[in-house]
Amino acid sequence: MKFRYKLLIVATSIAAVLVTLAPTTQATGLSIRGERARVVRFWTNARVKKAVSRDYELNSRTHRFDLRGKPTPSRTVTGASWTGGGAVVGATGKVLFSMGSAYYICSASVITDAVSTRSIVLTAGHCVYDEVNHRFAENWIFVPAWNAKASALDTAGLFCSSTAYGCWTATSLVASNVFAYEPGFTVTATQHDYAFAVMGTGGFSNQQLDTVAGSQQMYTTDTVGLDSNTWAFGYPAQGKYKGNDLTYCRGFLSFDTTVGVDSSTYKLGCDMSGGASGGPWFRDFAESGASVGVGTVFSVTSYGYGSTKYLYGPILNSETAGMFAAATTATANVLYTS
């Protein structure tokens, strides 16, 4: 069996420990505003086109998770374009980031917080932290309501000016210390494969992301019941998917009962491909009516088996809640230890 990733990638006690590293958008002699401008300039159309999914597969021979650099062959599509509109369109977006000399893409969602001076985005851990080389991603940018027609270049050859709402850059990234110090992408890593990005002002007029794009509530207090209706969203970009269309799956929730995983992660029937990693999974989601597109996020897309039409996601828990709390005050990258 093969694992694939989709990228394109309860309060805790006072005794929780925060391990901080250098800010992802902090550069010597540059203000946050100046660094935001640098990251926006970094993502030219040429670099966006080079970004690939940071996906994982379970190697049936070695029984290890291997990073895959090539798209999967086309196969039957079970996801569908989301045409219902509503809050999910703005609050879900595409992520671009670099690790070393490689460029990657993931999905993410804006989470409701109580801090007026920042916005917080939820995604997968492997979309913010390189668990092989043990370092945070760089040039991390979030584009809400990714615009499939964003092809026009401005005078500097950039793409942000032609997106729906513009771009926001991360000032801090928060990942699980357990995820970070696993020897690669392991079963344990999948159980902690969630992360947060702290977003400063951005877009077209230096506004807060959640003010412009909206946000969704997050659920971390308990395991969601099996057979619950679940909606998963993302921007898959492999096979028949092209990464420019907000795609969703809907189905009943179960657990990954694979030997070794042993029901420690969620399972959902869906074949969204690489690029969907980090995209939100919802319960209590409104498909129509006055609150269309509103739901409660309880997981994110983490991995998949190449031979099956399912996606898998971590169980958000007290560690996730502690990481979220850390993100509300973080001024540097954080490896969170509960």
Secondary structure as UniProt FT lines:
FT   STRAND          3..4
FT   TURN            14..15
FT   STRAND          17..21
FT   TURN            24..25
FT   TURN            28..29
FT   HELIX           32..42
FT   HELIX           45..50
FT   STRAND          52..53
FT   STRAND          55..58
FT   TURN            60..62
FT   STRAND          65..68
FT   STRAND          80..81
FT   HELIX           87..91
FT   STRAND          92..99
FT   TURN            100..101
FT   STRAND          102..111
FT   TURN            116..117
FT   STRAND          119..123
FT   HELIX           125..127
FT   STRAND          129..130
FT   TURN            131..134
FT   STRAND          135..136
FT   STRAND          138..144
FT   TURN            148..151
FT   TURN            155..156
FT   HELIX           160..162
FT   STRAND          168..176
FT   HELIX           177..180
FT   HELIX           187..191
FT   STRAND          195..199
FT   TURN            203..206
FT   HELIX           209..213
FT   STRAND          216..218
FT   TURN            226..227
FT   STRAND          229..234
FT   TURN            239..240
FT   STRAND          247..252
FT   STRAND          254..255
FT   TURN            259..263
FT   STRAND          266..269
FT   TURN            274..275
FT   TURN            277..278
FT   STRAND          280..283
FT   TURN            290..293
FT   STRAND          296..300
FT   STRAND          303..305
FT   TURN            306..307
FT   STRAND          310..313
FT   HELIX           318..327
FT   TURN            328..329
FT   STRAND          333..337
//
